């Protein structure tokens, strides 16, 4: 997918990943966001302002671009029931980023090649000025991604566009944390949930890409059901890293854990030479791994407390039972749940470029003190 952004930045092509998201939707038995949007469009019930929300890896951006294609699909005859034809000139133009009526608003890059923390009010006002000009065609499409990175002032400025979109304009807000949006913004959008794919569907897809059944299952689970991550990491290596971090957390939950927490924070910092987007990706991997471990511990503890079987619980590490049980013995499910919120806070702080060492140290000390 190569789509022009506002103001004029291009993202790298992701056509293959787009195709895989389509295939993943076919394999899934869960409700498909694009299918519900297509149904609403056919029935004349599609709002001009939409909010696609869901966790990272749920395919929100993919669904939004497919909707942009669908709104201007020029294939003759009936369209597919759940999306655009993908082959007409209009669909190809949109996917390649050549359609000037499709805009994407996202944080700009600074002079050092990394994304800024927020979508600014200046970006919003520049966009609104451009929307005031006449345009060719019957429709325009605006994707704001991630919308939960709009500054509060930018949200206020955007509110009028959300409430009264210009004729022919469809606005889509894509976000992981709807709670970060002002209530007035949320209330004026048609909300569409984008769930993560099922493990079984993602496993089948990864097998189709050449992985063995065991490799595919591990990749699907250890990626947190994130298609992009499952395609780009080594599942065996990730399994070892998961177990190592779980072991370090267990040691940290002991009586002398405060020093271990500080030492671990230093070890988890991005290696020298990894800066900008590369460092951010490293930190996201760490927080994602920590999130999966805490979620497993929370579920393990809750099931044990209620005397329920663990079969079908969907744990992230296929062979992590011993580590999971050991951690659950030191960390109650309620505390693990609260620590998941702390991981989300740490992720938000890192996005704001708060000192990395401080964020990781504070997070690990909170985990230590929760035991």
C-alpha positions in Angstrom: 0.0 0.0 0.0 1.6 3.3 -1.0 -0.8 6.1 -0.2 0.0 9.8 -0.2 0.0 11.3 3.3 -0.6 14.9 4.4 1.5 16.7 3.6 2.7 14.7 0.7 4.8 11.9 2.4 4.6 8.5 0.9 4.6 5.2 2.8 6.4 2.2 1.4 4.4 -0.3 -0.7 2.6 -3.0 1.3 0.7 -4.7 -1.4 1.7 -8.2 -0.4 0.7 -7.5 3.2 -2.6 -6.1 2.0 -3.2 -9.3 0.1 -2.5 -11.3 3.2 -4.9 -9.3 5.3 -7.6 -10.1 2.7 -6.7 -13.8 3.0 -6.8 -13.6 6.8 -10.3 -12.2 6.6 -11.4 -15.1 4.5 -10.0 -17.6 7.0 -11.5 -15.9 10.0 -14.8 -16.9 11.5 -15.0 -13.6 13.5 -17.0 -10.6 12.2 -15.1 -8.7 9.5 -15.0 -4.9 9.8 -14.8 -4.3 6.1 -17.8 -6.6 5.5 -19.9 -4.6 7.9 -18.8 -1.3 6.3 -19.6 -2.6 2.9 -23.1 -3.7 4.1 -23.7 -0.3 5.7 -22.6 1.4 2.4 -25.0 -0.7 0.3 -27.9 0.1 2.6 -27.1 3.8 2.6 -26.3 3.7 6.3 -22.5 4.5 6.2 -21.7 7.5 8.3 -19.5 10.2 6.8 -17.4 10.0 10.0 -16.1 6.7 11.2 -13.8 5.4 14.0 -12.0 2.1 13.5 -10.6 1.0 16.8 -8.7 -2.1 17.9 -5.2 -3.2 19.1 -2.1 -3.0 17.0 -2.0 -5.6 14.3 -5.8 -5.7 13.9 -5.6 -4.4 10.3 -7.3 -1.0 10.9 -5.3 0.8 8.2 -5.9 -2.0 5.7 -9.7 -1.9 6.3 -9.7 1.9 5.9 -7.8 1.8 2.5 -10.1 -1.0 1.3 -13.1 1.2 2.2 -11.5 4.1 0.2 -11.3 1.8 -2.8 -14.8 0.6 -2.3 -16.2 4.1 -2.3 -14.9 4.8 -5.8 -14.7 1.3 -7.3 -15.5 1.6 -10.9 -16.0 -2.1 -11.8 -19.1 -2.7 -13.8 -21.9 -4.9 -12.4 -22.3 -6.0 -8.8 -19.3 -5.6 -6.4 -18.0 -8.3 -4.1 -20.2 -8.5 -1.0 -17.5 -7.5 1.4 -15.1 -5.1 -0.5 -13.9 -3.5 -3.7 -13.0 -5.4 -6.8 -9.3 -4.5 -6.4 -8.7 -4.6 -10.1 -10.3 -1.6 -11.7 -8.3 1.6 -12.5 -9.8 3.4 -9.5 -8.9 0.6 -7.1 -5.3 0.4 -8.4 -4.9 4.1 -8.3 -6.0 4.3 -4.7 -3.7 1.5 -3.6 -0.7 3.0 -5.3 -1.1 6.4 -3.7 -2.0 8.1 -7.0 -5.5 9.2 -6.0 -5.3 12.8 -5.0 -8.7 12.5 -3.3 -7.4 10.0 -0.8 -5.5 11.7 2.0 -3.8 10.3 5.1 -3.0 12.5 8.1 -0.4 11.2 10.5 2.4 12.6 12.7 5.0 14.3 10.6 8.7 13.3 10.7 11.2 15.5 12.4 14.6 16.4 10.9 16.1 13.2 12.4 13.8 10.7 10.6 11.5 9.8 13.4 7.8 10.5 13.8 6.7 13.4 16.0 4.6 12.6 19.0 1.4 14.3 17.9 -0.6 15.3 15.0 -0.6 19.0 15.4 -3.3 21.7 15.0 -1.2 23.2 12.2 -1.5 19.9 10.2 -5.2 19.9 10.8 -5.7 23.5 9.7 -3.6 23.0 6.6 -5.7 19.9 5.7 -8.9 21.8 6.2 -7.7 24.6 3.9 -6.9 22.0 1.2 -10.4 20.5 1.6 -12.0 23.9 0.9 -10.7 23.7 -2.7 -12.8 22.2 -5.5 -11.9 18.6 -6.5 -12.4 16.2 -9.3 -14.7 13.2 -8.7 -17.7 12.5 -6.5 -15.9 11.5 -3.3 -13.0 12.3 -1.1 -11.5 10.2 1.7 -9.5 11.2 4.7 -7.8 8.7 7.1 -6.3 10.0 10.4 -3.9 7.4 11.7 -3.3 7.1 14.6 -6.1 9.4 15.6 -5.3 9.0 19.3 -2.2 11.0 18.6 -4.1 14.1 17.7 -3.3 16.8 20.2 -6.2 18.2 22.2 -6.1 21.4 20.3 -6.0 19.5 17.0 -9.1 17.5 18.1 -10.9 20.7 18.8 -10.0 22.1 15.4 -11.1 18.9 13.6 -14.4 18.7 15.4 -16.3 20.9 12.9 -15.0 18.7 10.0 -16.2 15.6 11.9 -19.6 17.1 12.7 -20.2 18.6 9.2 -17.9 16.9 6.6 -17.8 18.7 3.2 -19.9 17.1 0.5 -18.5 13.8 -0.6 -15.9 13.5 2.2 -15.6 10.3 4.3 -13.5 10.7 7.4 -12.0 7.7 9.2 -10.3 7.9 12.5 -8.1 4.9 13.3 -7.0 4.4 16.9 -5.9 1.8 19.5 -7.2 3.9 22.5 -10.6 5.5 21.9 -10.5 6.7 25.5 -7.7 9.1 24.4 -10.1 10.9 22.1 -12.4 13.6 23.4 -15.9 12.4 24.1 -17.3 14.9 21.6 -15.1 13.3 18.9 -16.1 9.8 19.8 -19.8 10.5 20.0 -19.9 12.0 16.4 -18.4 8.9 14.8 -19.8 5.6 13.8 -17.6 3.2 15.8 -16.4 0.0 14.2 -14.4 -2.6 16.2 -11.4 -4.3 14.6 -10.5 -7.4 16.5 -7.2 -9.3 16.3 -7.3 -12.4 14.0 -7.9 -15.8 15.6 -4.8 -17.9 16.3 -6.2 -20.7 14.1 -6.7 -18.4 11.1 -3.3 -16.7 11.5 -1.6 -20.1 11.9 -3.2 -21.4 8.6 -2.1 -18.2 6.8 1.4 -18.6 8.0 1.4 -22.2 6.9 0.4 -21.1 3.5 3.5 -18.8 3.5 5.7 -21.9 4.0 6.1 -22.3 7.8 5.7 -25.7 9.4 2.6 -26.2 11.5 4.7 -25.8 14.7 6.5 -22.7 13.5 3.2 -21.1 12.4 1.5 -21.9 15.7 4.4 -20.4 17.7 4.6 -17.3 15.4 0.8 -16.7 15.7 0.8 -16.9 19.4 4.1 -15.2 20.3 3.4 -12.3 17.9 0.3 -11.5 19.9 -1.7 -12.3 16.8 -0.1 -9.3 14.9 0.2 -10.3 11.3 3.0 -8.0 10.5 5.1 -9.1 13.4 4.4 -12.8 12.8 5.7 -12.4 9.3 8.9 -10.6 10.3 10.3 -12.3 13.4 12.0 -15.6 14.2 9.5 -17.5 16.3 12.1 -19.8 17.9 14.2 -16.8 18.9 11.2 -15.0 20.2 10.2 -18.1 22.3 13.6 -18.0 24.0 13.4 -14.3 24.6 9.9 -14.7 26.1 11.2 -17.3 28.5 14.3 -15.3 29.4 12.2 -12.2 30.3 9.8 -14.3 32.3 12.7 -15.8 34.3 14.1 -12.3 34.9 10.7 -11.0 36.1 10.4 -14.0 38.5 13.7 -13.1 40.0 12.8 -9.4 40.2 9.6 -10.3 42.1 11.8 -11.6 45.0 12.9 -9.7 48.0 16.1 -8.3 46.4 14.3 -7.4 43.2 14.7 -3.6 43.2 18.3 -3.8 42.2 17.4 -6.5 39.6 14.7 -4.2 38.2 17.2 -1.4 37.7 19.7 -3.7 36.1 17.1 -5.2 33.8 15.9 -1.7 32.7 19.5 -1.0 31.5 19.7 -4.3 29.7 16.4 -3.7 27.9 17.5 -0.3 26.5 18.0 -0.2 22.7 21.6 -1.2 21.8 24.0 1.5 20.8 23.5 2.4 17.2 19.8 1.8 17.2 18.1 5.2 17.1 14.9 6.8 15.8 12.4 4.4 14.4 14.8 1.5 14.9 15.0 2.1 18.6 11.2 2.7 18.9 10.7 -0.7 17.2 13.1 -2.4 19.8 11.2 -0.8 22.7 7.8 -1.9 21.2 9.0 -5.4 21.0 10.0 -5.3 24.7 6.7 -3.9 25.8 4.8 -6.2 23.6 6.6 -9.2 25.0 6.0 -8.0 28.6 2.4 -7.4 27.8 1.9 -11.0 26.6 3.7 -12.4 29.7 1.5 -10.4 32.1 -1.7 -11.3 30.2 -0.7 -15.0 30.4 0.0 -14.7 34.2 -3.3 -12.9 34.7 -5.3 -15.6 32.9 -3.3 -18.5 34.6 -4.0 -17.0 38.0 -7.7 -16.4 37.4 -8.3 -19.9 36.1 -6.4 -21.5 39.0 -8.3 -19.4 41.5 -11.6 -20.6 40.0 -10.5 -24.2 39.5 -11.1 -24.0 35.8 -9.1 -25.9 33.1 -6.5 -24.0 31.1 -7.3 -25.7 27.8 -8.3 -23.2 25.1 -7.1 -20.2 27.2 -5.0 -19.0 24.3 -1.7 -18.5 26.1 1.0 -16.7 24.1 3.8 -19.2 24.6 3.0 -22.8 23.7 5.8 -24.1 26.0 5.7 -21.5 28.7 3.6 -23.4 31.3 6.2 -23.7 34.0 7.3 -20.0 33.8 3.7 -18.9 33.7 2.7 -20.9 36.8 5.8 -19.7 38.7 5.0 -16.1 38.0 1.4 -16.5 38.8 2.5 -17.8 42.2 4.1 -14.4 42.9 1.7 -12.1 41.1 -2.0 -12.1 41.7 -4.3 -11.8 38.7 -5.7 -8.5 39.8 -2.2 -7.0 40.1 -1.2 -8.4 36.8 -4.2 -6.7 35.2 -3.2 -3.4 36.8 0.3 -3.8 35.5 -1.1 -4.2 32.0 -2.4 -0.7 32.3 1.1 0.4 33.5 2.6 -1.1 30.3 0.1 0.9 28.2 1.1 4.1 30.2 4.8 3.3 29.5 4.1 2.9 25.8 2.3 6.3 25.7 5.2 7.9 27.6 7.8 6.5 25.2 5.7 7.8 22.3 6.0 11.3 23.9 9.8 10.7 24.0 10.0 10.7 27.8 13.5 9.5 28.9 13.6 5.8 27.9 15.7 4.7 30.9 13.3 6.4 33.3 10.2 4.9 31.7 11.6 1.3 31.8 13.0 1.6 35.3 9.7 3.0 36.7 7.7 0.3 35.0 9.9 -2.5 36.3 10.0 -1.1 39.8 6.2 -1.0 39.8 6.2 -4.7 38.8 8.6 -5.5 41.6 6.6 -3.6 44.2 3.3 -5.2 43.1 4.4 -8.7 44.4 
